[in-house]
Amino acid sequence: SMREGWDRLQFGDVAKLDVRKAQVVEGKLYPIVGVLAYGRGLLYRDPVSLGSTSYREMNLIRPGQMVYSKLKAFEGAITVAPEGLTESYASGEFPTFTATDRVQPAFLRLMTQRPGLWKAMAANSKGLGGRRERLNPVDFLALPALFPPVPEQRRIVDLIGALDDVAGALADAINAAQETRGFLLEALLARLPEATALKPMGSVGVFLRGRRFTKSDYVDEGLGCIHYGQIHTHLGSVTTHPLTFVPEEMRGRLRLASPGDVVVAATSEDVEGLGKATAWLGKDDVAVHDDCYIFRHSLDPRFATHLFASKGFQRQKVQFAAGTKVTRISGANLGRIEVPVPDLADQTVIGQTMSDLDATLDSLTLERSRVRSLRSHALAVLLSGEHEIPKSYDGLMEVPS
């Protein structure tokens, strides 16, 4: 059901191999680019000179040219160089192609983001007797694809570009909210009344070490559990639902956090992640891994969890961090760290304010992942040639946004 003006062509019908060699000469720096896998664009590397590279000639990579890695073609290492690209070079393993009038470079770039193209590139990579596989330009140019008329290409580029703009704006908002997070917490703590006492954490709670379980213990349903790795990767400052479960019959020999307890990572690959914490606010008790502590305390739980992210806590924990490859902190030392303990009303305000910001962050993050999945779906649909973008869309694009 291919639409009018769409052609099933080979890449060789819309692009020509167009390599411009440059000799590597004394006294000149050559800015180098690579190509990221799966159509993700160029990778910008450090410049090289005659003395720092074994190459005696390089390929000049020009704006708007399609370029791929012969060696990494099987991973979809193909893209179109951006229009604003400054002088850039790559080794002879990166052939370059110039588009004919039949196709817009910006549209070609979208085509390089298609999983179908990466698979075809992988299938056509060839190796000889133990030599690494490479995709030859001749074989690449023979690959078939669907090409719409140029006006339709422009519409598709505009539409996907609009989705990219939304995703970019969301990413900016997420970054801004994350930066604000640290400042906001410090500002709220700084505003506490003068009389607020600094107290060792061990005087307002106890640190109980979790008990061992392993990923091989996981089951689909049972007793909820928190593994220390999850605190580093998936859990925010508050957790209401466990990500994983262990068999109910293990309950008796594990150590459980109750709702309101804070679960603290006692080990980390770097000092930065040490002492990262999440307040457990689920309905039931949850088993806690032995690389964690359960902080059972008399504070507002949302306030308590944010204390572990505060600058004061971060500054003090460093002196207690032990180990070279993996850093650890003991429960006794966690208990020695001093934190401000205002009255409960102030704790609640700080905890709630931070949680509100985190909720905003979560919704922005969810929105961004929705826009990303919408984009990949829209791209697949628009490149299939089976759905028309209404002509009225052109008028819409001309309205200044």
N, C-alpha and C positions, 0 to 999 in steps of 0.2 A: 504494500500500500504506500509506495514511495510517492512523494508529492512532486508536483511540477517544478522543474528547475533544479531539482536535486539530482546529482550524478554519482554513480558508483565508479570511483576512479582509483588509480594507484597514487601513492604519494609522489611518484615520479612525474605525474601529470600536473602537479601543482607546486612542486619545489625542485630546484636543481642543486646538485652537489656543487658547492662554491667555496673552496678552501683557499684562504690567502695565507701563505707561509711568510714567517718573518725570521730572519737570521738573528741568533742571539749574539749581540756584540758587546764588547768591553764598555764598562761605564754606564750601562743603561739598566734600569730596574723594570722587570716585567710583572705587572699585576696578574695573578693567576686565578682562574675560576675552575671549579669542578661542577658536576651536575648531580643534584640530589636524586635519590631513588624515588620511584612512584610519582613522577611528574611534579615534584615539589619546588622546582626552580633551580637557580644557580647557587653554588656554594662559593663564598669568597675566601680565597686563601692568601697567605702572605706572599708578597712579591719575591721573585728570584732574580739572580744576576748570573752572569757568565760563570762566576766562581762557585755559585751555590747550586747549580743544576747541571745534570749530565747532558741535557738536551742541547743540541746545537741549532735546532730550529723549532719554532712553535707555530701553532695555528692562531691567527688573530680571530677573536670572537666578536662579531659586529652586532650592534643593536638590531632587534627584529629577526635575527637569524635563528633557525632551528638548529639545535646542537644536541648530540647524545654521546654517551660513553660506550665505545665498542665493547669494552670489557664488562661493563655493568648494565648493558642493554637488557639482560635477562631480568633485572630488577626494575625495569621501566625508568632508567636514568636518562630521561629526555626532557627537553624544555625548549622554550623560545626565549632568547635573551631579551630583557626589557628594553624599551625604547630609550631610556635614559642611561644605558650602560656606558661607563667611561672605558677608556682603552683597556682591553683585557685579552689575556692569552690562555691557551691550554696546550697540552701536548698533542702530538699527532694522533693520539687515540680518540680525539674528539672531533669527528668530521662536522662541518658546518654546511647548512643548506639555506638558500635564499628563495623565498616564496615568489611565485609568479603572480600576475594580476588576478588569477582565479581564486586566490585565497588570502584573507587578511592574516597577518602575523598573530594578531591578538586571538583570532579564532583558532589558528594552529595551536597556540598555547593551550587553549581549552581541550583540544583533541589529545594533547600529550598527557592529560590528566585522566584519560579513560583506561580502566583496567583491561578492557579488550585489546587495546594497543600494546600494553605491557606484555600480555600473554603472547601476542603474535610476535613481538620482538624476541621473547625468550625462545619461542619455538623455532625461530629462524637464525639463532646464534649457532655458529658452527666452530668446531675445534678440530685440529689435526694432531694425531698421535701424541697425546699428553700435553700439547700446547693448550693454553686456556682458551675457552670459547670466546668468539667475538662475533658481533653482528656487522657484516659488510654493508657499506652504503648501497651497493647494487641490490642486495636482498631487502634492505630497508625500503628503498624506493619502489620495490615491487609490491609492498603490502597494500591491500585494498582498504578503502574507507569511503564513507558517504560524505559528499560535500554539497551543502546548500548553495543557492545563489548568494552573491556578496551582500546584497541588502539584508537578507535573512541572517547571514553571519553576523552582521553588525548588530541586529536586534538581539541575537543570542548572547553576544559579548556584553551588550548593555545590561541585559536582564541578569546575567550571572554576576556582572560587576556591581549591580545594585545590591545583590545578596552579600557579596564580599564586603561592600561598604557597611552594611548593617552588622556583619560579623566583626569587622574591624572596630566599629564604634563600641560594640559590646566588650571587645577585648580591652579597649582603652578604659572603659568604665570599670571593668574588673580590676585592672592594674591600679587605677586611681583609688578604688575602694580598699584594695589590699594595702596600699601605702598609707591611707588614712587610718587604717585599723590600729597600727602601732602608735601613731601620734595621738589618736583619740584616747586610747587606754592610758597613756602617760598623762595627758591633759586631765582626765577624770581623776587619776590618782593624785595629781598635783593639787587639785582643788579641795582635797579632803581637809577637814579642820586641823589646825595646828596640833591639837591635843591627841590626834590619832597616834596610837602607840605602834612602834615596830615590834613584832613578836616573832620568835622562832616558830616555824611551821609546826614543829613538834609539840608546841604548847597549845595549839588549837586543833590538833588532830593526831592520828597515828598513821604510820606507813606500814602496810601489811604486804609482804611479798606474795605474788601470785604463785601458782603451782603449775608444773610442767604438763603440757599436752602438745601434740604435734599435728601437723596438717593432715597426717594419715588417719587421725582420729575423727576428722570431719564427717558429719552425716547431714542428710537433707533437712531433718528436723529433730529437735531435741532440746538440750540445754544451750542457750545462747552463749557465745564466748567472744572475748576480745583478745586478739593476738597482738603482740607488741608492734609487728610490722604494719598492722592496719592503722595504728595511731600515726605512724610516719606518712602513710600513703593516702588513706581513704577517709579517716574520721576527722571531723572538724572539732571545734571547741566543745560541742555538745553532741552526744550520741543517744538516740532514742530507740533504735532497732539494731540488733546484732547482725553482722554480715555473714557469720558462720555459726555452726552448731556442733556440739559434741554429744555422744550418747548420754541420755538421761541417767543411766546407771553409773556414770563417772562422777556424778554430783558429789557423792560422799568424800571423794579423795581430792577434789579440786577446791580452790579458794574463790569465793564468790564476792563480787561487788554488789552492793544494794543500791536501789535508786537513790541518787543524791551523792553517792561516793564519786571521787575523781580518780580516773585510771591514768597512771603516769608511766611513760616509757623510761625504763631504767638503763637501757642500752641503746646505742645508736652508732652508725658508721662514722658520724662526725659529732663534734661537741655541740654544734648548732642544734641538732635534733634531740639532744639529751634532755630529758625532763619535759618533753612535749606531752600535753595532757588533754584528756577529754572527760567531760562530766557525764556520768552514766545516768540518764533520765528516762530509762525505759520502764515498763510496768513491773518486770520481774527481776530477780537476781541474775547475774551473768558471770560466767567463769572467766578468770583472768590469768593470762600467761605468766610464766615465772620470770620473764624479762621485764615485768611491769610491777609497779606498786599500786596498791589500793590506798588512796588517801581518804580515811574516814574522819570526818571533821565536823566542826560546829558552825561552819560558815554557810552563807548562801552559795549553793553549788555553782551557779553561773558566775558568781564573783570569784569563787575559789579557782575554777578552771583558768580564768584569765590571769590570775596571779602568776601562773607558771609561764605565761608569755610576756610578763612585764620586764622592763629593762633591769630593775633591781634584782629580780630572780636570776635573769640571764647573767648579770655581772657576777653574782655570788657563786653560781653553780660551777663556774670555770675552775675555781681553786679545788673543787672536789672531784673533778672529772679524772678518771683513771683509765689507763690502757692506751695502747698505741694503735693497733689495727681497729679494734672496736672500743668505744669509750663506754664506761659504766659509772653509775653513781649509786651509792648505798642509801638505804632508807634512813640510817642514822644521820648521814650527811644532809639528805634532803630536809630532815627535821631541824637542822641547824640554820637553814637559810631563813633570814628575817624578812617579813613582809608586813605591809601596813594592814592593820585590822580595825577598820572603822565600825560604827554601830551598824546593826542589821539593815536599817533603812537605807543608809548610804551604799552598803554592799549590794542591796537589791537594785538600786538605781543604776549602778555601774554595770552589774551583771546584765540587766535588761537592755541597757543602751548598746552594749557590745553585741548582745544576741540579736538585736534588731538589725545592726549593721551586717552581721553574719548572714541573717536571713535574706537581706538585700543581695549580698554577694552570691548566695546559693541560687537565688532566682535569676541573677544575671548569667551565672555559669550554665544553668539549665537552658536558658534562652539561647546562649551561644551554641550549645551542642545541638539544639533544635534547628537553628539556622544552618549549621554545618551539614546536618543530615538532609535538610530541605535542599541545600545547594547540590549535594551529590546526586540526589534524586532528580532534581530539575535538569542537571547537566545530562544525565543518562537519557531522560525523556526528550530533551531538545535536540540531542545529537542523533536520535533514532530516526528522525525524518518523518515520524508518523503524526506529529502534533504541530499544528500551525500556531504561531504567535499572531494574534489578530493585528491587522493593519493599524487599528486604532492605537496600538501600543506606540507606534512611531510618534503620533501627536503627543502622547503622554510623556515621552522621553524629552520632547522639546520644551516642555513646561519647565522653567527654571525651578529647581527644588530648593 
